[in-house]
Amino acid sequence: MTFNENKEYYNTYDAEYYLQNIKGIQTTAKTLRTLVTRGGGPVFFKWGRSVRYTKQTLDDWVKSRMSEPKTNSLGKGVYNA
């Protein structure tokens, strides 16, 4: 598969590649398809029966799932930049 980061819309497999290889988020196309039906995934667009994502909607989803920066696993001593 050839990945083109400059495309305006990503299919599910491109979204998987982008999240895993560009953002370092381990998720699969299967998980993204499940989230389309159950909710909780990135905002998507439909083109007929096909699901499409934008880089911005994927980035926004990643940010929404991240915690605030922490200095330890107990959540104490939160880092303030």
Secondary structure in CASP SS format (residue, H / E / C, confidence):
PFRMAT SS
TARGET T0000
AUTHOR 0000-0000-0000
METHOD secondary structure of the structure
MODEL  1
M C 1.00
T C 1.00
F C 1.00
N C 1.00
E C 1.00
N C 1.00
K C 1.00
E C 1.00
Y C 1.00
Y E 1.00
N C 1.00
T H 1.00
Y H 1.00
D H 1.00
A H 1.00
E H 1.00
Y H 1.00
Y H 1.00
L H 1.00
Q H 1.00
N H 1.00
I H 1.00
K C 1.00
G C 1.00
I C 1.00
Q C 1.00
T C 1.00
T C 1.00
A H 1.00
K H 1.00
T H 1.00
L H 1.00
R H 1.00
T H 1.00
L H 1.00
V H 1.00
T H 1.00
R H 1.00
G C 1.00
G C 1.00
G C 1.00
P C 1.00
V C 1.00
F C 1.00
F E 1.00
K E 1.00
W E 1.00
G C 1.00
R C 1.00
S E 1.00
V E 1.00
R E 1.00
Y E 1.00
T C 1.00
K H 1.00
Q H 1.00
T H 1.00
L H 1.00
D H 1.00
D H 1.00
W H 1.00
V H 1.00
K H 1.00
S H 1.00
R H 1.00
M C 1.00
S C 1.00
E C 1.00
P C 1.00
K C 1.00
T C 1.00
N C 1.00
S C 1.00
L C 1.00
G C 1.00
K C 1.00
G C 1.00
V C 1.00
Y C 1.00
N C 1.00
A C 1.00
END
